[in-house]
Amino acid sequence: MNNTEKVVALLKSIETGDAAPVAYINPTHYTQHNLGAADGLTGFGALLQALPKGSAKVNTVRAFQDGDYVVAHTDYNFFGPKIGFDIFRFEDGQIVEHWDNLQQTPTQPNPSGHSMIDGPAEIKDLDKTNENKNLVHQFVDDILVNGRMEKLQGYYKGDHYIQHNPQIGDGLSSLGAALDAMAKRGITMKYDKIHLVLGCGNFVLTASEGTFGGKPTVFYDLFRVENGKIAEHWDTIEAVPAKSEWKNQNGKF
């Protein structure tokens, strides 16, 4: 099994109860960044034990490897319906670190009829991985971190842009309208720092921290790049709980 296959099998074992994929986790060195789980392999096991029996469902729609990292994009029922991004870091064929970002699954599609998980999953343009990672990193830095909105249109092919955020429709025009509506309601969304940029071919994931509505928040954004332009976007947004609620002290990053 390659590392991507190991991750997909491990995630599926949350649903099936198959114990074998747990062997893909290093038993003595496993750093956990899900703040609802205690550190180490024992913390992962305790979290699974807390799940109501037979309630878990796991459907990983996209997964790819970038060096020692594997990214998975998954439709969960995990203490309720959620869409999640998981990042696993490997050493010597075993998982030694895990990050994730989960958002409750909306009950309705977004204004353009898309869910948070649907759309293409085929990885293409492997020879353009670094080029696409650089493009996406520059986009997030320009637009989401520094607010250089005059550069926005240059990252897209006209108004052609498929959006999976549950509140926003397709196209740059819909994005602009949604941001204006948020501003009028006094809701601010600010990216402060990009922590990870991981990609494979036409897919690139960024993991960033900032604030949403004034609260500390983690943003995971997955972009599909086509011919040097951003063509599609998926995301999850998760508020950081108060430190008194953390079950490990590793932080979200």
PASEBA-1860 file (N, C-alpha, C; in nm, 3 decimals):
! residues 253
1> MNNTEKVV> 0.083/-0.120/0.000/0.000/0.000/0.000/0.087/0.126/0.000 ~ 0.049/0.224/-0.081/0.117/0.353/-0.070/0.053/0.433/0.044 ~ 0.111/0.549/0.075/0.063/0.624/0.191/-0.079/0.675/0.174 ~ -0.116/0.712/0.052/-0.254/0.757/0.028/-0.352/0.644/0.055 ~ -0.322/0.526/0.009/-0.409/0.411/0.033/-0.419/0.379/0.181 ~ -0.309/0.395/0.254/-0.311/0.372/0.399/-0.407/0.469/0.468 ~ -0.401/0.596/0.428/-0.489/0.695/0.488/-0.636/0.664/0.459 ~ -0.668/0.632/0.334/-0.807/0.601/0.300/-0.856/0.480/0.380
9> ALLKSIET> -0.771/0.379/0.395/-0.808/0.260/0.472/-0.826/0.294/0.620 ~ -0.737/0.377/0.674/-0.749/0.414/0.815/-0.878/0.491/0.841 ~ -0.909/0.587/0.754/-1.032/0.663/0.772/-1.155/0.573/0.760 ~ -1.153/0.481/0.663/-1.268/0.390/0.648/-1.286/0.301/0.769 ~ -1.175/0.271/0.838/-1.185/0.183/0.956/-1.264/0.248/1.069 ~ -1.277/0.381/1.068/-1.361/0.448/1.167/-1.505/0.400/1.152 ~ -1.546/0.375/1.027/-1.681/0.325/0.999/-1.693/0.175/1.023 ~ -1.594/0.100/0.972/-1.606/-0.046/0.973/-1.564/-0.111/1.104
17> GDAAPVAY> -1.480/-0.042/1.182/-1.427/-0.102/1.303/-1.309/-0.194/1.279 ~ -1.261/-0.202/1.156/-1.145/-0.285/1.123/-1.023/-0.233/1.198 ~ -0.961/-0.316/1.280/-0.848/-0.273/1.362/-0.716/-0.273/1.286 ~ -0.708/-0.343/1.173/-0.579/-0.360/1.105/-0.515/-0.228/1.063 ~ -0.590/-0.130/1.007/-0.524/-0.006/0.962/-0.463/0.077/1.074 ~ -0.500/0.050/1.199/-0.439/0.124/1.310/-0.288/0.101/1.313 ~ -0.243/-0.008/1.253/-0.099/-0.037/1.247/-0.025/0.066/1.162 ~ -0.096/0.145/1.083/-0.030/0.249/1.003/0.010/0.368/1.089
25> INPTHYTQ> -0.039/0.376/1.212/-0.003/0.484/1.304/0.115/0.440/1.389 ~ 0.214/0.526/1.401/0.328/0.496/1.488/0.278/0.487/1.632 ~ 0.297/0.373/1.700/0.237/0.356/1.833/0.303/0.439/1.943 ~ 0.424/0.486/1.921/0.495/0.561/2.025/0.518/0.707/1.990 ~ 0.486/0.745/1.868/0.513/0.883/1.824/0.403/0.926/1.729 ~ 0.296/0.984/1.785/0.182/1.028/1.705/0.130/1.157/1.766 ~ 0.152/1.268/1.696/0.113/1.400/1.744/-0.023/1.436/1.686 ~ -0.116/1.470/1.774/-0.255/1.494/1.736/-0.287/1.643/1.744
33> HNLGAADG> -0.344/1.699/1.634/-0.383/1.840/1.633/-0.535/1.859/1.632 ~ -0.611/1.750/1.630/-0.755/1.762/1.656/-0.769/1.787/1.806 ~ -0.818/1.905/1.842/-0.818/1.945/1.982/-0.923/1.874/2.065 ~ -1.008/1.795/1.999/-1.107/1.715/2.071/-1.058/1.576/2.106 ~ -0.932/1.546/2.071/-0.875/1.414/2.099/-0.746/1.431/2.178 ~ -0.725/1.343/2.273/-0.599/1.344/2.347/-0.485/1.302/2.255 ~ -0.364/1.336/2.294/-0.248/1.309/2.212/-0.218/1.159/2.206 ~ -0.150/1.119/2.098/-0.101/0.982/2.087/-0.207/0.884/2.038
41> LTGFGALL> -0.162/0.761/2.019/-0.250/0.655/1.970/-0.363/0.627/2.068 ~ -0.335/0.638/2.198/-0.440/0.613/2.298/-0.551/0.717/2.286 ~ -0.515/0.841/2.254/-0.616/0.944/2.237/-0.706/0.918/2.118 ~ -0.646/0.869/2.008/-0.724/0.833/1.890/-0.821/0.720/1.925 ~ -0.773/0.620/1.997/-0.859/0.508/2.037/-0.973/0.551/2.126 ~ -0.945/0.641/2.221/-1.050/0.688/2.312/-1.158/0.764/2.237 ~ -1.117/0.842/2.136/-1.215/0.916/2.056/-1.308/0.820/1.983 ~ -1.252/0.714/1.926/-1.334/0.616/1.856/-1.428/0.545/1.951
49> QALPKGSA> -1.380/0.517/2.071/-1.464/0.449/2.170/-1.584/0.535/2.210 ~ -1.569/0.667/2.201/-1.677/0.758/2.241/-1.787/0.769/2.134 ~ -1.759/0.724/2.012/-1.860/0.728/1.907/-1.976/0.635/1.939 ~ -2.099/0.680/1.922/-2.212/0.588/1.935/-2.197/0.471/1.838 ~ -2.217/0.351/1.885/-2.192/0.232/1.806/-2.274/0.233/1.676 ~ -2.205/0.209/1.564/-2.270/0.202/1.433/-2.306/0.335/1.372 ~ -2.266/0.445/1.436/-2.307/0.577/1.386/-2.212/0.632/1.280 ~ -2.088/0.588/1.279/-1.987/0.650/1.193/-2.005/0.609/1.047
57> KVNTVRAF> -1.992/0.707/0.959/-1.989/0.684/0.814/-1.873/0.764/0.756 ~ -1.800/0.704/0.663/-1.682/0.769/0.608/-1.677/0.743/0.458 ~ -1.676/0.852/0.380/-1.661/0.841/0.235/-1.556/0.942/0.191 ~ -1.434/0.896/0.168/-1.326/0.984/0.124/-1.337/1.002/-0.027 ~ -1.358/1.125/-0.069/-1.385/1.157/-0.210/-1.257/1.193/-0.284 ~ -1.165/1.260/-0.215/-1.038/1.300/-0.276/-0.924/1.270/-0.181 ~ -0.813/1.226/-0.234/-0.694/1.203/-0.151/-0.571/1.213/-0.241 ~ -0.466/1.275/-0.188/-0.343/1.284/-0.267/-0.223/1.298/-0.173
65> QDGDYVVA> -0.107/1.267/-0.225/0.017/1.273/-0.148/0.105/1.386/-0.199 ~ 0.169/1.455/-0.104/0.270/1.555/-0.136/0.388/1.531/-0.042 ~ 0.491/1.466/-0.091/0.605/1.432/-0.007/0.564/1.341/0.107 ~ 0.593/1.381/0.230/0.560/1.301/0.348/0.416/1.322/0.394 ~ 0.341/1.405/0.323/0.205/1.439/0.366/0.101/1.374/0.274 ~ -0.012/1.337/0.335/-0.129/1.292/0.259/-0.248/1.376/0.300 ~ -0.322/1.426/0.202/-0.442/1.505/0.223/-0.564/1.420/0.185 ~ -0.667/1.425/0.268/-0.793/1.356/0.238/-0.910/1.452/0.255
73> HTDYNFFG> -1.005/1.442/0.165/-1.127/1.524/0.166/-1.243/1.427/0.180 ~ -1.315/1.435/0.292/-1.403/1.326/0.331/-1.540/1.375/0.376 ~ -1.641/1.299/0.337/-1.779/1.317/0.382/-1.799/1.223/0.502 ~ -1.820/1.280/0.620/-1.827/1.204/0.745/-1.967/1.205/0.805 ~ -1.998/1.098/0.879/-2.087/1.110/0.994/-1.999/1.075/1.112 ~ -1.956/1.176/1.186/-1.859/1.161/1.294/-1.906/1.254/1.404 ~ -1.983/1.199/1.499/-2.055/1.281/1.596/-2.143/1.381/1.522 ~ -2.214/1.331/1.420/-2.297/1.416/1.336/-2.236/1.432/1.198
81> PKIGFDIF> -2.318/1.473/1.098/-2.268/1.487/0.960/-2.171/1.603/0.948 ~ -2.055/1.575/0.890/-1.950/1.676/0.875/-1.876/1.654/0.744 ~ -1.820/1.761/0.691/-1.723/1.755/0.582/-1.587/1.787/0.642 ~ -1.487/1.708/0.609/-1.357/1.729/0.671/-1.240/1.718/0.575 ~ -1.138/1.795/0.605/-1.006/1.775/0.546/-0.915/1.718/0.654 ~ -0.842/1.614/0.621/-0.742/1.557/0.711/-0.606/1.563/0.644 ~ -0.505/1.593/0.722/-0.366/1.589/0.676/-0.289/1.495/0.767 ~ -0.219/1.401/0.707/-0.137/1.306/0.782/0.008/1.320/0.737
89> RFEDGQIV> 0.099/1.319/0.832/0.242/1.320/0.800/0.302/1.184/0.833 ~ 0.381/1.133/0.739/0.440/1.000/0.752/0.590/1.010/0.777 ~ 0.642/0.916/0.853/0.785/0.889/0.865/0.804/0.739/0.857 ~ 0.891/0.696/0.766/0.922/0.553/0.752/0.796/0.466/0.738 ~ 0.700/0.518/0.659/0.581/0.440/0.628/0.473/0.440/0.734 ~ 0.495/0.513/0.844/0.393/0.520/0.950/0.349/0.664/0.973 ~ 0.226/0.681/1.016/0.171/0.813/1.044/0.223/0.861/1.179 ~ 0.280/0.983/1.180/0.334/1.037/1.304/0.267/1.169/1.345
97> EHWDNLQQ> 0.182/1.224/1.258/0.118/1.351/1.293/-0.011/1.367/1.212 ~ -0.110/1.433/1.274/-0.240/1.449/1.210/-0.299/1.586/1.242 ~ -0.349/1.651/1.135/-0.424/1.776/1.146/-0.559/1.755/1.076 ~ -0.659/1.830/1.118/-0.786/1.824/1.045/-0.865/1.953/1.064 ~ -0.969/1.965/0.983/-1.060/2.078/0.992/-1.197/2.029/0.949 ~ -1.294/2.041/1.039/-1.426/1.983/1.017/-1.533/2.092/1.022 ~ -1.633/2.077/0.936/-1.745/2.171/0.934/-1.874/2.092/0.920 ~ -1.975/2.133/0.994/-2.104/2.064/0.987/-2.158/2.069/0.845
105> TPTQPNPS> -2.208/1.955/0.798/-2.262/1.946/0.662/-2.393/2.025/0.652 ~ -2.404/2.116/0.557/-2.529/2.192/0.543/-2.642/2.101/0.494 ~ -2.764/2.139/0.525/-2.880/2.060/0.484/-2.925/2.092/0.342 ~ -2.878/2.204/0.287/-2.916/2.245/0.153/-2.792/2.272/0.069 ~ -2.801/2.255/-0.064/-2.689/2.293/-0.150/-2.668/2.443/-0.148 ~ -2.554/2.487/-0.202/-2.526/2.631/-0.204/-2.609/2.699/-0.314 ~ -2.600/2.831/-0.329/-2.686/2.900/-0.428/-2.672/2.850/-0.571 ~ -2.561/2.782/-0.604/-2.544/2.727/-0.739/-2.571/2.577/-0.744
113> GHSMIDGP> -2.624/2.521/-0.636/-2.664/2.380/-0.636/-2.554/2.281/-0.602 ~ -2.439/2.330/-0.553/-2.327/2.241/-0.523/-2.324/2.204/-0.375 ~ -2.277/2.084/-0.346/-2.250/2.046/-0.208/-2.107/2.084/-0.173 ~ -2.068/2.058/-0.048/-1.932/2.089/-0.004/-1.831/1.983/-0.050 ~ -1.877/1.877/-0.115/-1.787/1.765/-0.145/-1.792/1.720/-0.291 ~ -1.896/1.759/-0.366/-1.912/1.707/-0.502/-1.813/1.774/-0.597 ~ -1.816/1.730/-0.723/-1.725/1.785/-0.823/-1.615/1.687/-0.860 ~ -1.526/1.726/-0.949/-1.423/1.635/-1.000/-1.323/1.595/-0.892
121> AEIKDLDK> -1.270/1.474/-0.904/-1.171/1.423/-0.810/-1.046/1.373/-0.880 ~ -1.048/1.364/-1.014/-0.934/1.309/-1.087/-0.815/1.403/-1.081 ~ -0.701/1.347/-1.045/-0.577/1.425/-1.039/-0.513/1.428/-1.178 ~ -0.486/1.547/-1.226/-0.426/1.568/-1.358/-0.306/1.662/-1.345 ~ -0.234/1.678/-1.454/-0.126/1.778/-1.464/-0.021/1.763/-1.355 ~ 0.025/1.640/-1.334/0.126/1.616/-1.231/0.252/1.699/-1.253 ~ 0.283/1.726/-1.378/0.402/1.805/-1.409/0.388/1.951/-1.370 ~ 0.267/1.994/-1.335/0.243/2.133/-1.298/0.222/2.152/-1.148
129> TNENKNLV> 0.255/2.049/-1.068/0.228/2.056/-0.924/0.291/2.179/-0.860 ~ 0.420/2.199/-0.879/0.487/2.311/-0.814/0.435/2.445/-0.865 ~ 0.411/2.452/-0.995/0.356/2.575/-1.053/0.220/2.608/-0.992 ~ 0.136/2.506/-0.976/0.002/2.528/-0.921/0.007/2.562/-0.772 ~ 0.100/2.498/-0.699/0.116/2.532/-0.557/0.160/2.677/-0.540 ~ 0.251/2.721/-0.624/0.296/2.860/-0.616/0.183/2.957/-0.647 ~ 0.102/2.924/-0.748/-0.010/3.009/-0.785/-0.108/3.024/-0.669 ~ -0.145/2.911/-0.608/-0.244/2.914/-0.500/-0.187/2.985/-0.377
137> HQFVDDIL> -0.061/2.957/-0.346/0.000/3.026/-0.232/-0.002/3.177/-0.253 ~ 0.031/3.220/-0.374/0.031/3.364/-0.404/-0.110/3.421/-0.396 ~ -0.210/3.345/-0.444/-0.348/3.390/-0.438/-0.392/3.411/-0.293 ~ -0.370/3.312/-0.209/-0.414/3.323/-0.069/-0.341/3.438/0.000 ~ -0.211/3.452/-0.029/-0.135/3.561/0.032/-0.184/3.697/-0.017 ~ -0.204/3.710/-0.147/-0.249/3.837/-0.204/-0.389/3.875/-0.157 ~ -0.483/3.783/-0.175/-0.626/3.816/-0.161/-0.675/3.797/-0.018 ~ -0.648/3.680/0.040/-0.709/3.647/0.169/-0.629/3.699/0.288
145> VNGRMEKL> -0.497/3.704/0.275/-0.415/3.755/0.386/-0.400/3.906/0.377 ~ -0.367/3.956/0.258/-0.332/4.098/0.245/-0.439/4.184/0.179 ~ -0.547/4.123/0.129/-0.659/4.201/0.076/-0.628/4.283/-0.047 ~ -0.537/4.232/-0.131/-0.502/4.304/-0.255/-0.607/4.271/-0.362 ~ -0.727/4.323/-0.343/-0.840/4.285/-0.426/-0.824/4.327/-0.572 ~ -0.737/4.423/-0.599/-0.714/4.464/-0.738/-0.650/4.352/-0.819 ~ -0.592/4.253/-0.752/-0.530/4.141/-0.821/-0.624/4.022/-0.840 ~ -0.744/4.031/-0.783/-0.834/3.916/-0.778/-0.865/3.859/-0.916
153> QGYYKGDH> -0.903/3.943/-1.010/-0.949/3.895/-1.140/-0.839/3.822/-1.217 ~ -0.714/3.856/-1.191/-0.605/3.792/-1.261/-0.586/3.644/-1.229 ~ -0.647/3.599/-1.120/-0.634/3.457/-1.082/-0.742/3.369/-1.144 ~ -0.837/3.429/-1.214/-0.952/3.355/-1.268/-0.966/3.377/-1.418 ~ -1.037/3.285/-1.482/-1.069/3.298/-1.623/-1.206/3.364/-1.633 ~ -1.204/3.498/-1.638/-1.331/3.570/-1.642/-1.414/3.544/-1.518 ~ -1.541/3.516/-1.539/-1.633/3.489/-1.427/-1.653/3.339/-1.407 ~ -1.571/3.257/-1.475/-1.587/3.111/-1.469/-1.516/3.056/-1.345
161> YIQHNPQI> -1.595/3.015/-1.247/-1.538/2.974/-1.119/-1.644/2.894/-1.045 ~ -1.614/2.768/-1.012/-1.710/2.679/-0.944/-1.683/2.686/-0.795 ~ -1.788/2.714/-0.718/-1.775/2.739/-0.575/-1.855/2.635/-0.495 ~ -1.790/2.577/-0.392/-1.855/2.478/-0.307/-1.878/2.528/-0.164 ~ -1.835/2.650/-0.134/-1.870/2.707/-0.005/-2.023/2.711/0.006 ~ -2.080/2.667/0.118/-2.226/2.654/0.124/-2.302/2.785/0.116 ~ -2.234/2.898/0.133/-2.304/3.028/0.133/-2.287/3.107/0.004 ~ -2.203/3.061/-0.087/-2.164/3.144/-0.202/-2.189/3.068/-0.332
169> GDGLSSLG> -2.237/3.137/-0.433/-2.261/3.076/-0.563/-2.139/3.083/-0.652 ~ -2.153/3.030/-0.773/-2.043/3.026/-0.870/-2.010/3.167/-0.920 ~ -1.886/3.180/-0.966/-1.844/3.301/-1.034/-1.789/3.408/-0.941 ~ -1.700/3.489/-0.995/-1.643/3.599/-0.918/-1.750/3.699/-0.875 ~ -1.851/3.716/-0.957/-1.957/3.811/-0.923/-2.029/3.768/-0.795 ~ -2.054/3.637/-0.781/-2.120/3.587/-0.660/-2.030/3.601/-0.539 ~ -1.900/3.577/-0.558/-1.804/3.593/-0.449/-1.803/3.737/-0.400 ~ -1.797/3.830/-0.493/-1.797/3.971/-0.455/-1.924/4.010/-0.382
177> AALDAMAK> -2.039/3.961/-0.431/-2.167/3.993/-0.367/-2.173/3.937/-0.225 ~ -2.121/3.816/-0.205/-2.122/3.754/-0.072/-2.034/3.831/0.025 ~ -1.916/3.873/-0.022/-1.826/3.949/0.064/-1.886/4.085/0.100 ~ -1.954/4.147/0.004/-2.020/4.275/0.032/-2.131/4.257/0.135 ~ -2.208/4.148/0.122/-2.318/4.123/0.216/-2.264/4.099/0.357 ~ -2.153/4.025/0.367/-2.091/4.003/0.497/-2.046/4.134/0.559 ~ -1.985/4.219/0.478/-1.935/4.347/0.529/-2.049/4.434/0.580 ~ -2.162/4.434/0.510/-2.278/4.514/0.552/-2.336/4.463/0.683
185> RGITMKYD> -2.319/4.334/0.710/-2.367/4.276/0.837/-2.262/4.285/0.946 ~ -2.148/4.345/0.915/-2.044/4.361/1.014/-1.966/4.234/1.043 ~ -1.971/4.137/0.951/-1.899/4.011/0.969/-1.767/4.020/0.893 ~ -1.659/4.005/0.963/-1.527/4.011/0.899/-1.465/3.873/0.894 ~ -1.394/3.846/0.786/-1.319/3.722/0.769/-1.176/3.760/0.734 ~ -1.082/3.723/0.818/-0.943/3.765/0.801/-0.850/3.646/0.813 ~ -0.770/3.626/0.710/-0.664/3.527/0.714/-0.536/3.597/0.763 ~ -0.472/3.540/0.864/-0.351/3.601/0.919/-0.224/3.529/0.877
193> KIHLVLGC> -0.229/3.397/0.865/-0.107/3.322/0.837/-0.139/3.193/0.762 ~ -0.062/3.164/0.658/-0.070/3.037/0.586/0.030/2.940/0.651 ~ -0.018/2.826/0.695/0.070/2.729/0.761/0.117/2.618/0.668 ~ 0.030/2.572/0.581/0.066/2.459/0.494/0.010/2.483/0.354 ~ 0.089/2.447/0.255/0.045/2.447/0.115/0.085/2.311/0.059 ~ -0.013/2.227/0.029/0.012/2.091/-0.017/-0.063/2.068/-0.148 ~ 0.003/2.003/-0.244/-0.062/1.985/-0.372/-0.017/1.862/-0.445 ~ -0.097/1.826/-0.543/-0.065/1.717/-0.635/-0.137/1.747/-0.765
201> GNFVLTAS> -0.060/1.778/-0.869/-0.122/1.808/-0.999/-0.211/1.930/-0.991 ~ -0.337/1.911/-1.025/-0.432/2.021/-1.035/-0.501/2.057/-0.904 ~ -0.470/1.985/-0.795/-0.532/2.013/-0.665/-0.428/2.068/-0.568 ~ -0.466/2.176/-0.498/-0.378/2.237/-0.398/-0.462/2.272/-0.275 ~ -0.413/2.232/-0.157/-0.479/2.264/-0.030/-0.393/2.362/0.048 ~ -0.458/2.464/0.104/-0.391/2.553/0.198/-0.459/2.541/0.334 ~ -0.379/2.547/0.440/-0.430/2.547/0.577/-0.382/2.676/0.642 ~ -0.476/2.757/0.687/-0.445/2.892/0.735/-0.519/2.920/0.865
209> EGTFGGKP> -0.467/3.018/0.940/-0.537/3.062/1.060/-0.572/3.209/1.047 ~ -0.677/3.249/1.117/-0.719/3.388/1.117/-0.836/3.406/1.210 ~ -0.927/3.494/1.170/-1.048/3.518/1.249/-1.170/3.523/1.157 ~ -1.282/3.484/1.212/-1.410/3.492/1.141/-1.512/3.544/1.242 ~ -1.569/3.659/1.213/-1.659/3.721/1.310/-1.589/3.753/1.440 ~ -1.459/3.781/1.433/-1.382/3.817/1.551/-1.333/3.700/1.634 ~ -1.364/3.576/1.594/-1.324/3.459/1.672/-1.208/3.387/1.602 ~ -1.110/3.335/1.680/-1.001/3.258/1.620/-1.056/3.142/1.539
217> TVFYDLFR> -1.007/3.130/1.416/-1.065/3.035/1.320/-0.956/2.974/1.235 ~ -0.978/2.849/1.194/-0.888/2.781/1.101/-0.961/2.761/0.968 ~ -0.891/2.793/0.859/-0.947/2.784/0.725/-0.868/2.682/0.644 ~ -0.935/2.580/0.592/-0.874/2.490/0.495/-0.942/2.516/0.361 ~ -0.862/2.542/0.258/-0.914/2.572/0.125/-0.851/2.479/0.023 ~ -0.933/2.410/-0.054/-0.886/2.324/-0.162/-0.921/2.390/-0.294 ~ -0.821/2.405/-0.380/-0.840/2.467/-0.510/-0.809/2.368/-0.621 ~ -0.888/2.373/-0.727/-0.856/2.301/-0.850/-0.810/2.405/-0.952
225> VENGKIAE> -0.691/2.382/-1.005/-0.631/2.476/-1.099/-0.640/2.417/-1.239 ~ -0.675/2.501/-1.335/-0.688/2.457/-1.474/-0.624/2.563/-1.564 ~ -0.523/2.523/-1.639/-0.455/2.614/-1.733/-0.408/2.743/-1.665 ~ -0.351/2.727/-1.547/-0.292/2.841/-1.479/-0.391/2.935/-1.412 ~ -0.517/2.895/-1.402/-0.619/2.977/-1.336/-0.694/2.893/-1.233 ~ -0.745/2.959/-1.128/-0.827/2.889/-1.029/-0.963/2.861/-1.090 ~ -1.001/2.733/-1.091/-1.126/2.693/-1.157/-1.233/2.649/-1.059 ~ -1.193/2.603/-0.938/-1.291/2.546/-0.845/-1.236/2.554/-0.704
233> HWDTIEAV> -1.329/2.563/-0.606/-1.289/2.583/-0.467/-1.382/2.509/-0.371 ~ -1.320/2.438/-0.278/-1.389/2.376/-0.165/-1.324/2.428/-0.037 ~ -1.399/2.432/0.074/-1.336/2.474/0.198/-1.408/2.418/0.319 ~ -1.340/2.426/0.433/-1.403/2.407/0.564/-1.351/2.517/0.655 ~ -1.439/2.563/0.741/-1.409/2.670/0.836/-1.444/2.619/0.975 ~ -1.347/2.622/1.066/-1.370/2.570/1.201/-1.317/2.668/1.305 ~ -1.404/2.706/1.400/-1.362/2.792/1.508/-1.270/2.715/1.603 ~ -1.169/2.784/1.656/-1.078/2.723/1.752/-1.143/2.730/1.891
241> PAKSEWKN> -1.160/2.617/1.959/-1.223/2.622/2.091/-1.135/2.691/2.194 ~ -1.196/2.730/2.304/-1.120/2.789/2.414/-1.016/2.689/2.463 ~ -0.900/2.738/2.502/-0.790/2.650/2.539/-0.826/2.558/2.656 ~ -0.919/2.603/2.740/-0.963/2.520/2.853/-1.033/2.393/2.807 ~ -1.077/2.390/2.679/-1.149/2.275/2.626/-1.058/2.179/2.549 ~ -0.932/2.217/2.527/-0.841/2.133/2.449/-0.809/2.003/2.523 ~ -0.806/1.894/2.449/-0.767/1.764/2.507/-0.622/1.730/2.477 ~ -0.555/1.815/2.398/-0.409/1.808/2.384/-0.360/1.952/2.374
249> QNGKF> -0.231/1.971/2.391/-0.174/2.105/2.393/-0.092/2.135/2.267 ~ -0.122/2.064/2.157/-0.044/2.080/2.035/-0.094/2.194/1.947 ~ -0.212/2.245/1.973/-0.268/2.349/1.889/-0.314/2.296/1.755 ~ -0.387/2.377/1.680/-0.438/2.334/1.550/-0.330/2.323/1.445 ~ -0.211/2.379/1.471/-0.102/2.369/1.374/0.026/2.317/1.437
END
